[in-house]
């Protein structure tokens, strides 16, 4: 008996491309990393163009007030698309193995589909928190 | 002689046991040769794992002694056990020792010892790099303690903020020892992390697809990936600090246009992921071991594995919560506030999964399970106090108070040390072949549990009473006497409990009850081999069909059946199987390197370079570099028997 003569761990791997599985899982974290870096820099520079913090935002940088929430809206939209992709992949492969994916985890393809779905949901929550902050928190206080 | 053609052979698949001629042949191939050369040259993952464990425990004891002296100083007002200068060095060295020299290496010890056994492999993927990582770790620890012994140890806390760490305020060698010692330590962790990642992704038993990873693989793999991304940040920070101090650069020097806050950014970009790196593998040890004492698989393991990975990812987006009191604009901080609050969700998934596992299983009461169950309790306290400080207004109230000291100790002792203690009771039989004494174990547990909570919970109260951290003494009449006395008594009770562990280990390693291969009736592959395991781990490479290979008959989770005692025979030389990353389909026979002293020699030479940098000695730097280059060449020289060199065809 050859070492690989056992049931394949992902019998439905042909139903979900590796690229889409990766997109489902990684979009949320990548979007958050980019937005955190960019928006932190923009909102900080607006108040701290040099050594002393300004009472009111730096003149000429008012566009930041519009751009930052829009960036978060776009980020949420992208991550929602990733969640949708992950959900569809999971639907296509949800009978890949016995039992519930969340418990047994049998079926590598559906395992990654569920991971993408949960991760996207969690990162949408973080991005939504950040979006709300852009409306409620004073910029340079 | 093995030829290159052997690489592409299809291995024979046959049943075999540990008393067979095949096992004897493998023993000869894999055993470390006796003598000094063998001792310095071994690349056996079990030997290296034990060295990590022993060395990290030695540092834990040193850090504990430092803490004991500090607690005497702080037991009552106006004590004079230590001078302010001595106290500065002691609390800094205590932090450096516990957070860097103990907390991560002890987990590397468990992972080094257990990973190939858990994964169904013969060794780590890069055995010589493994040895190299250990030696660098040991030398970095000795380097840092050399400074401490001559009175030039780190003296600005483990976080080492500038400007106090810069030369005008700190002219001695203290910060140079710390900066260079840490970069050396970072090298060790980086090569170790690479080794863990390659091992997890390439050298597993066939059939162990990523969805079947044991939790301990997820924990250490995640921490390793995190370290690879985080350590460059702090290595750069320390290097710039050293150039500021020795070469006159001004990275952190405000009057010359530098940015003191740059240090805090770079340090905490590393520091917060590091905190997760030193708890996630420990949490995963609990996730693997606790279910054994509940007689059922971990509840929602898929979600717990994801929670481990996601915690690390979000952990890279929370570093500014260490800087809430530095005057950054509110909106900027609020983004990190959101991530710091949401990170509770994956942590809570793990907590609820552990509780549900206990609630729905048949809990077996013993020392190991007591440590694991108490770990959950302490995790919640440490987690909730951390969650509180994620809220900016609360953080402003408790920043730089003993509340934060209480929090960090619940995190590091509660989530790291208590998991490690349980892990020792659980895996000691596998490592030595003997059980730890259960009666001593109960004393060990209750003394440590009572002492820890008695000693460290009052730190929260001291903080709320306004006691600042990092003070070497306090005046009478401010209301901090009783709470500090209780903390000192609790800390000493905790230390007594730890001494009971040491006694138990010393007594039981030779005289404990014989363990046998699977004393806990556990499910993982490591319990299918003898205790202690032979140098080659598995006579034949097993094939797995589920997450619980040894529980398949009772769980009936999958259609397939794991094959433990029948599998690929790999005995042409030191060999193991290489598999595909996702589904663990075998695709190559990997030739594993034999023992070599070159990792030791190269680590010694690199340490020599750092000693030269400390002394600003070009001779020492140049000599060490040349010798190190020779050692690297000898280490990496292509070998015909490994298929790295082919002879010319006449």
Interface residues (C-beta under 8 A of the other chain):
Chain A: X1 X2 X3 X4 X6 X7 X8 X9 X10 X13 X18 X29 X32 X33 X36 X39 X40 X43 X44 X46 X47 X48 X51 X53 X97 X98 X99 X101 X102 X103 X104 X105 X106 X107 X108 X111 X112 X114 X115 X118 X119 X122 X125 X126 X129 X130 X133 X134 X137 X138 X139 X140 X141
Chain B: X10 X11 X13 X206 X207 X209 X210 X211 X212 X254 X297 X299 X300 X301 X302 X303 X305 X306 X310 X313 X314 X316 X317 X320 X327 X328 X329 X330 X331 X332 X334 X335 X336 X337 X338 X339 X341 X342 X345 X346 X541 X543 X545 X546 X547 X557 X558 X559 X560 X563 X566 X567 X568 X577 X582 X583 X584 X585 X586
